[in-house]
């Protein structure tokens, strides 16, 4: 039963964060996890109004694991990479720990290689390398 409530909470959070402004005040309605708030603020600066979409979700106890993807347009600085104005769509996995309808901690891994390829920072792995000599 608790697992279903936690999954519903995360789905509601995903829907809200994809629609509303990702301000610190807004995020504090869903989480006390300061590193996650910082991460979201960082990505909101680089990809304003980005959206996240849950592809798969699993819950056990007070943990929910989500396989998802982020869609957005690179309009701000991303670790020294100036805005490329390119659209991105890359996968990530995040595990949330939930207590009293609040995210208290998380663990995340994102496909940064795909992100860098989509931004044009590194060559697409699908494209053959050319020999400059």
SULLINQUI-V870854 format. One record per pair of residues at least 4 apart in sequence whose C-alpha atoms are under 7 Angstrom apart, sorted by sequence separation. I is the first residue (numbers start at 0). J is the second residue. D is the distance in whole Angstrom. If there is no record, write none. Layout:
# SULLINQUI-V870854
i=I j=J d=D
i=I j=J d=D
This chain:
# SULLINQUI-V870854
i=0 j=4 d=7
i=1 j=5 d=6
i=2 j=6 d=6
i=3 j=7 d=6
i=4 j=8 d=6
i=5 j=9 d=6
i=6 j=10 d=6
i=7 j=11 d=6
i=8 j=12 d=6
i=9 j=13 d=6
i=10 j=14 d=6
i=11 j=15 d=6
i=12 j=16 d=6
i=13 j=17 d=6
i=14 j=18 d=6
i=15 j=19 d=6
i=21 j=25 d=6
i=22 j=26 d=6
i=23 j=27 d=6
i=24 j=28 d=7
i=26 j=30 d=6
i=27 j=31 d=6
i=32 j=36 d=6
i=33 j=37 d=6
i=34 j=38 d=6
i=35 j=39 d=6
i=36 j=40 d=6
i=37 j=41 d=6
i=38 j=42 d=6
i=39 j=43 d=6
i=40 j=44 d=6
i=41 j=45 d=7
i=42 j=46 d=6
i=43 j=47 d=5
i=58 j=62 d=6
i=59 j=63 d=7
i=76 j=80 d=6
i=77 j=81 d=7
i=97 j=101 d=5
i=98 j=102 d=7
i=110 j=114 d=7
i=111 j=115 d=6
i=112 j=116 d=6
i=113 j=117 d=6
i=114 j=118 d=6
i=115 j=119 d=6
i=116 j=120 d=6
i=16 j=21 d=6
i=21 j=26 d=6
i=43 j=48 d=6
i=58 j=63 d=4
i=76 j=81 d=5
i=97 j=102 d=5
i=98 j=103 d=7
i=115 j=120 d=5
i=116 j=121 d=5
i=43 j=49 d=7
i=57 j=63 d=6
i=58 j=64 d=6
i=75 j=81 d=6
i=76 j=82 d=6
i=96 j=102 d=6
i=97 j=103 d=6
i=115 j=121 d=6
i=116 j=122 d=6
i=56 j=63 d=7
i=57 j=64 d=5
i=75 j=82 d=5
i=95 j=102 d=6
i=96 j=103 d=6
i=116 j=123 d=5
i=56 j=64 d=6
i=57 j=65 d=7
i=74 j=82 d=5
i=96 j=104 d=5
i=56 j=65 d=5
i=73 j=82 d=5
i=74 j=83 d=7
i=95 j=104 d=6
i=96 j=105 d=6
i=26 j=36 d=7
i=55 j=65 d=6
i=56 j=66 d=6
i=73 j=83 d=6
i=74 j=84 d=5
i=95 j=105 d=4
i=55 j=66 d=5
i=73 j=84 d=5
i=94 j=105 d=5
i=95 j=106 d=7
i=53 j=65 d=6
i=54 j=66 d=6
i=55 j=67 d=7
i=72 j=84 d=6
i=73 j=85 d=6
i=93 j=105 d=7
i=94 j=106 d=5
i=23 j=36 d=7
i=53 j=66 d=6
i=54 j=67 d=5
i=72 j=85 d=6
i=73 j=86 d=6
i=93 j=106 d=6
i=94 j=107 d=6
i=53 j=67 d=4
i=72 j=86 d=4
i=93 j=107 d=4
i=52 j=67 d=5
i=53 j=68 d=7
i=71 j=86 d=6
i=72 j=87 d=6
i=92 j=107 d=6
i=93 j=108 d=7
i=51 j=67 d=7
i=52 j=68 d=5
i=71 j=87 d=5
i=92 j=108 d=5
i=12 j=29 d=7
i=51 j=68 d=6
i=52 j=69 d=7
i=70 j=87 d=6
i=71 j=88 d=7
i=91 j=108 d=6
i=92 j=109 d=6
i=51 j=69 d=5
i=70 j=88 d=4
i=91 j=109 d=4
i=50 j=69 d=6
i=51 j=70 d=6
i=69 j=88 d=5
i=70 j=89 d=7
i=90 j=109 d=6
i=91 j=110 d=6
i=49 j=69 d=7
i=50 j=70 d=5
i=68 j=88 d=7
i=69 j=89 d=6
i=90 j=110 d=6
i=49 j=70 d=6
i=50 j=71 d=6
i=68 j=89 d=5
i=69 j=90 d=6
i=89 j=110 d=6
i=21 j=43 d=7
i=49 j=71 d=4
i=68 j=90 d=4
i=67 j=90 d=6
i=68 j=91 d=6
i=67 j=91 d=5
i=89 j=113 d=6
i=46 j=71 d=6
i=66 j=91 d=6
i=67 j=92 d=6
i=89 j=114 d=6
i=46 j=72 d=5
i=66 j=92 d=5
i=46 j=73 d=5
i=47 j=74 d=7
i=65 j=92 d=6
i=66 j=93 d=7
i=87 j=114 d=7
i=45 j=73 d=6
i=46 j=74 d=6
i=65 j=93 d=5
i=45 j=74 d=6
i=46 j=75 d=6
i=64 j=93 d=6
i=65 j=94 d=6
i=45 j=75 d=4
i=64 j=94 d=4
i=87 j=117 d=6
i=44 j=75 d=6
i=45 j=76 d=5
i=63 j=94 d=6
i=64 j=95 d=6
i=17 j=49 d=7
i=45 j=77 d=5
i=62 j=94 d=7
i=63 j=95 d=5
i=17 j=50 d=4
i=62 j=95 d=6
i=63 j=96 d=7
i=85 j=118 d=6
i=17 j=51 d=6
i=62 j=96 d=5
i=61 j=96 d=6
i=62 j=97 d=6
i=83 j=118 d=7
i=61 j=97 d=5
i=61 j=98 d=7
i=13 j=51 d=6
i=13 j=52 d=7
i=6 j=58 d=7
i=2 j=58 d=5
i=2 j=59 d=6
i=6 j=63 d=6
i=2 j=60 d=6
i=5 j=63 d=7
i=1 j=60 d=7
i=2 j=61 d=7
i=31 j=101 d=7
i=32 j=102 d=6
i=35 j=105 d=7
i=30 j=101 d=5
i=31 j=102 d=6
i=32 j=103 d=5
i=29 j=101 d=5
i=30 j=102 d=4
i=31 j=103 d=5
i=32 j=104 d=5
i=29 j=102 d=6
i=30 j=103 d=6
i=8 j=100 d=7
